[in-house]
Amino acid sequence: MAKPPEGVEGAGFFATSLDKAVGLARKNSIWPLPFATSCCGIEFMATMAAHYDLGRFGSERLSFSPRQADLLMVMGTISKKMGPILRQVYEQMAEPRWVLSVGACACSGGVFDTYSVLQGIDRIIPVDVYVPGCPPRPEQIIDGILQIQKLVGNESLRRR
């Protein structure tokens, strides 16, 4: 067994960078703000329920105030009239912030190729991860959260 460096005694000592320590804390304590407008919101409710339990991934504390959230989850059909409101909610969130687009309607307008439906929320706010499906299964939503966690954990403090 290797001898520990001088001045370092006992178990439990490890070295890391500040970026990695902050990334680990951030990725395991994401506070989502659900912006749900239709059937994808119902699937999100199933994801939060006991069978799938999104709380296992550190995202159980939902915030309905943009100033307390760091993940905006847009789920469902977004009309063009809602676009400025969605943009305002995004701008009210503190940095660092991430966006998860859930469902075909939020990602690309879905089957609603009409004048009143926004054809993808990426036209008004930047999106970090897309979750496809109509509606997406809870497993897909969990996978999207895990992808966001990977982004959050690998992000440098200097990037934002």
C-alpha positions in Angstrom: 0.0 0.0 0.0 1.3 3.4 -1.0 2.3 5.8 1.8 0.2 9.1 1.8 2.0 12.3 1.1 3.5 14.1 4.1 1.0 16.2 6.0 -1.9 14.1 4.7 -3.1 11.5 7.1 -6.3 9.4 7.5 -8.9 8.2 5.1 -11.2 10.4 3.2 -8.7 12.8 1.7 -9.1 13.5 -2.0 -8.1 16.4 -4.3 -10.3 17.9 -7.0 -10.7 21.2 -8.8 -13.3 23.9 -7.8 -15.0 23.4 -11.1 -15.6 19.7 -10.5 -16.8 20.2 -6.9 -19.3 22.9 -7.9 -20.4 20.9 -11.0 -21.1 17.9 -8.8 -23.2 20.0 -6.4 -25.1 21.7 -9.2 -25.8 18.6 -11.2 -27.3 16.8 -8.2 -29.5 19.7 -7.1 -31.3 20.9 -10.2 -34.5 22.9 -9.5 -36.8 22.6 -12.5 -39.5 25.1 -13.5 -42.2 23.2 -15.4 -43.8 25.2 -18.2 -46.4 22.6 -19.2 -49.2 23.4 -21.6 -50.7 20.1 -22.8 -50.3 16.3 -22.8 -46.5 16.4 -22.2 -47.3 17.9 -18.8 -49.3 14.8 -17.9 -46.3 12.7 -18.8 -44.1 14.9 -16.6 -46.5 14.3 -13.7 -46.1 10.6 -14.2 -42.3 11.1 -14.2 -42.6 12.9 -10.8 -44.9 10.3 -9.3 -43.8 7.3 -7.2 -43.3 4.8 -10.1 -40.6 6.8 -11.8 -39.6 9.2 -9.0 -37.6 12.0 -10.5 -36.5 12.8 -7.0 -33.9 10.0 -7.3 -32.0 12.3 -9.6 -32.0 15.4 -7.4 -34.8 17.2 -9.3 -37.7 16.8 -6.9 -37.8 20.4 -5.7 -40.0 22.0 -8.4 -39.9 25.8 -8.5 -42.7 27.8 -9.9 -40.7 31.0 -9.5 -38.2 31.8 -12.3 -35.8 33.4 -9.9 -35.5 30.2 -7.9 -35.2 27.8 -10.8 -32.2 26.8 -12.9 -33.8 24.4 -15.4 -36.7 25.5 -17.6 -38.7 22.5 -18.8 -41.0 23.5 -21.7 -43.6 20.8 -22.4 -46.3 20.9 -24.9 -47.7 23.3 -27.6 -46.5 26.9 -27.4 -48.6 29.4 -29.3 -47.1 32.5 -30.7 -49.0 34.6 -28.2 -47.2 32.6 -25.4 -43.8 33.2 -27.0 -43.1 36.6 -25.3 -44.2 35.2 -21.9 -41.9 32.2 -22.3 -39.0 34.5 -23.2 -39.7 36.7 -20.2 -39.8 33.7 -17.9 -36.4 32.6 -19.3 -34.9 36.0 -18.9 -36.1 36.2 -15.2 -34.1 33.0 -14.4 -30.7 33.5 -12.7 -27.5 32.3 -14.4 -26.6 29.5 -14.8 -29.8 28.3 -16.5 -30.6 25.4 -18.8 -33.6 24.6 -21.0 -35.1 21.2 -21.7 -37.6 21.1 -24.6 -40.0 18.2 -24.0 -42.3 16.7 -26.7 -42.7 17.2 -30.4 -44.8 20.4 -30.0 -42.2 22.2 -28.0 -39.3 20.9 -30.2 -40.8 21.6 -33.6 -44.5 22.5 -33.4 -45.6 18.9 -33.7 -48.6 18.2 -35.8 -49.8 21.7 -35.5 -48.2 23.4 -38.5 -50.5 26.5 -38.2 -50.0 30.2 -38.1 -50.7 30.3 -34.4 -48.3 27.7 -33.1 -44.6 28.4 -32.6 -42.6 25.9 -34.7 -40.0 25.1 -32.0 -39.1 27.1 -28.9 -35.5 27.4 -30.1 -36.8 30.3 -32.2 -37.2 32.4 -29.0 -34.9 30.9 -26.4 -31.8 28.7 -26.5 -32.4 25.0 -25.9 -29.8 22.7 -24.3 -31.5 19.3 -24.7 -34.5 18.1 -26.8 -36.7 15.2 -25.7 -38.7 13.9 -28.7 -42.0 12.1 -28.7 -45.7 12.8 -28.8 -46.0 12.6 -25.8 -42.6 11.3 -24.7 -42.5 8.5 -22.2 -41.4 9.2 -18.6 -38.2 7.3 -19.3 -37.4 9.7 -22.1 -37.9 12.7 -19.8 -35.6 11.1 -17.2 -33.0 10.6 -20.0 -33.3 14.3 -20.9 -32.8 15.3 -17.2 -29.7 13.0 -17.1 -28.3 14.7 -20.2 -28.9 18.1 -18.6 -27.0 16.8 -15.5 -24.1 15.7 -17.7 -24.0 19.2 -19.2 -24.2 20.9 -15.8 -21.5 18.6 -14.3 -19.1 19.3 -17.1 -19.6 23.0 -17.3 -16.7 25.3 -16.3 -17.3 28.2 -13.9 -15.6 30.5 -16.4 -18.0 29.5 -19.3 -20.9 31.3 -17.9 
